[in-house]
Amino acid sequence: MKAPITNLSAQANSSLANKTGSWRTVKPVINLNTCVGCSLCAKLCPEGCIEMKKQIKTEKIKAKINYDYCKGCGLCAHECPVKAIKMENDF
């Protein structure tokens, strides 16, 4: 008798093994002038494709999205406290 399958859900950051961004229809776009660097988007991203990076010109920490892995779920835009992230068509 086979053992039952107990976990059918994907683990966070599981897309890092496979570039999955090519099938999204919308993508998040960050307005760096509005972004306050709170990192909430990076903490909430289920695929871990948002990093906080130091900007060269301003030396401030801002969000940066790796579109190779972003699936366009919109959680980052929905939860951004200053609405610095907008979802735009990606086709």
C-alpha positions in Angstrom: 0.0 0.0 0.0 1.3 3.4 -1.0 1.8 6.1 1.6 -0.7 8.9 1.4 0.3 12.3 0.0 0.3 14.7 2.9 1.5 18.0 1.4 0.2 19.3 -1.9 1.1 23.0 -1.3 4.1 24.6 -2.8 6.7 26.0 -0.4 7.6 29.7 -0.4 10.5 30.5 -2.7 9.9 27.3 -4.6 9.9 29.2 -7.9 13.5 30.0 -7.6 14.3 26.7 -9.2 12.2 27.6 -12.2 11.7 31.0 -13.8 7.9 31.4 -13.7 7.4 35.1 -14.5 6.8 34.6 -18.2 3.2 33.5 -17.8 1.9 36.5 -15.7 -0.5 39.0 -17.3 0.1 41.9 -14.9 3.3 42.9 -13.1 4.0 45.2 -10.1 5.9 48.4 -10.9 7.5 50.4 -8.1 7.5 54.2 -7.9 10.9 54.7 -6.2 10.1 58.3 -5.4 7.1 57.1 -3.4 8.6 54.0 -1.8 9.7 54.5 1.8 11.7 51.3 2.1 9.6 49.7 4.7 10.2 46.2 3.2 6.6 45.0 3.8 6.4 44.0 0.1 9.5 41.9 0.4 8.2 40.2 3.5 4.8 39.4 2.0 5.9 38.2 -1.4 5.1 34.5 -1.5 7.8 33.8 -4.1 10.6 35.9 -2.5 11.2 37.9 -5.6 11.4 41.3 -4.0 14.6 42.4 -2.5 15.5 45.6 -0.6 18.5 47.2 -2.3 20.5 50.4 -1.7 19.9 52.9 -4.5 23.2 54.2 -6.0 22.1 57.9 -6.4 20.2 58.3 -3.1 21.9 55.7 -0.8 18.3 54.8 0.4 17.0 51.3 0.6 14.2 50.6 -1.8 12.4 47.6 -3.2 13.5 45.8 -6.3 11.5 43.1 -8.1 13.0 40.1 -9.9 10.6 39.7 -12.8 12.0 36.3 -13.8 10.1 34.9 -10.8 7.3 37.3 -10.1 3.9 35.7 -10.9 1.9 38.9 -10.7 -0.2 38.0 -7.7 -0.5 41.7 -6.6 0.0 41.1 -2.9 2.8 43.6 -2.8 0.7 46.3 -4.4 -2.3 45.6 -2.3 -0.4 45.8 1.0 2.0 48.7 0.2 1.2 51.3 2.9 2.1 54.3 0.7 0.7 52.8 -2.6 4.2 52.9 -4.2 3.5 49.7 -6.2 1.0 49.6 -9.1 -0.1 46.6 -11.1 0.3 47.2 -14.9 -0.4 45.0 -17.9 2.5 42.8 -18.9 1.7 41.9 -22.5 
